[in-house]
């Protein structure tokens, strides 16, 4: 029964509309926060670049965080622009 194993892992549709709207609101909030964090984080790169080689780990961590925010927030759509 190869089909029964595949159906165990198939996502089940949520039957509760309020749960769907809650999940949608959380996803939208994460996208909003990630988008604006990706916009603001590069301003923190400048002081770290200016300080020289003292904070290389912090700079690399900030770049990694910025990339994560870019990935998480790239599908953000401003309300009312649709």
C-alpha positions in Angstrom: 0.0 0.0 0.0 2.3 2.7 -1.1 -0.5 5.3 -1.4 -1.5 5.0 2.2 2.0 6.0 3.4 2.0 9.1 1.1 -1.5 10.2 2.3 -0.2 10.2 6.0 2.1 13.0 5.1 -0.2 15.0 2.9 -1.3 18.3 4.6 -4.8 18.2 5.9 -7.0 21.3 5.1 -7.9 23.3 8.2 -11.6 23.0 8.9 -11.8 26.0 11.2 -12.1 29.4 9.4 -11.1 31.4 12.4 -7.9 29.3 12.7 -7.2 30.0 9.0 -7.6 33.8 9.6 -5.4 33.6 12.7 -2.7 31.8 10.8 -3.0 34.2 7.9 -2.6 37.1 10.3 0.5 35.6 11.9 2.1 35.0 8.5 1.3 38.5 7.4 2.8 39.9 10.6 6.0 38.0 10.2 6.3 39.1 6.6 5.7 42.7 7.5 8.3 42.6 10.3 10.8 40.7 8.1 10.4 43.2 5.2 10.9 46.3 7.3 13.8 44.6 9.2 15.5 43.9 5.9 15.1 47.5 5.0 16.5 48.8 8.3 19.3 46.3 9.0 21.7 47.6 6.3 22.0 50.9 8.3 23.6 48.9 11.1 26.2 47.5 8.7 27.9 51.0 8.3 29.1 51.4 11.9 30.4 47.8 11.9 32.3 48.3 8.7 33.7 51.6 10.0 35.0 49.9 13.2 37.4 47.7 11.2 38.2 44.1 11.9 37.2 44.1 15.5 33.6 43.0 14.9 33.8 40.6 12.0 31.6 38.0 13.6 28.9 40.6 14.4 29.0 41.8 10.8 28.7 38.3 9.4 25.8 37.6 11.8 24.1 40.8 10.8 24.5 40.0 7.1 23.0 36.5 7.7 20.1 38.0 9.6 19.5 40.5 6.8 19.4 37.6 4.3 16.9 35.7 6.4 14.7 38.8 6.7 14.9 39.3 2.9 13.8 35.7 2.3 11.0 35.9 4.9 9.7 39.3 3.8 10.1 39.2 0.0 6.4 38.3 -0.4 5.1 41.2 1.7 2.4 43.2 0.0 1.4 46.6 1.4 -2.3 46.6 2.4 -4.4 48.4 -0.2 -2.0 48.0 -3.0 -3.7 45.0 -4.5 
